[in-house]
Amino acid sequence: MAIVKGTDQNFKQEISDGLVLVDFWAAWCGPCKMVAPVLEELNEDMGDQLKIVKLDVDENQETAGNFGIMSIPTLLLFKDGQQVDKVVGFRPKDALADMVSSHA
């Protein structure tokens, strides 16, 4: 499954079913650029059990504000629409895979 572009308009729909990892990011954020290829690899490895959504905080301030996003990158893990985990800052692929697997 391809990584999905999240927006204020589609956010609730995108997180409503299954395991969904949302990357709150911005184009000017250095650590966000480091996370991007890790998410691509994670998508290749776990794409059948995990949806990944990238949400640009500059373009979608309402959703970022609703979740109190103060630092980016922030990764929120949802299961059937409910937030079950949170990571702030860069993490290697193994750490993210472990987090996802613990909620599968």
JOTA-V108622 format. One record per run of one state. SS is the DSSP state (A for helix, B for strand, O for the rest). FROM is the first residue (numbers start at 1). LEN is the number of residues. Records with the same first field share a line. If there is no record, write none. Layout:
SS: FROM-LEN  FROM-LEN
This chain:
O: 1-3  7-4  15-4  26-4  47-4  57-4  67-7  80-2  89-4  102-3
B: 4-3  19-7  51-6  74-6  82-7
A: 11-4  30-17  61-6  93-9
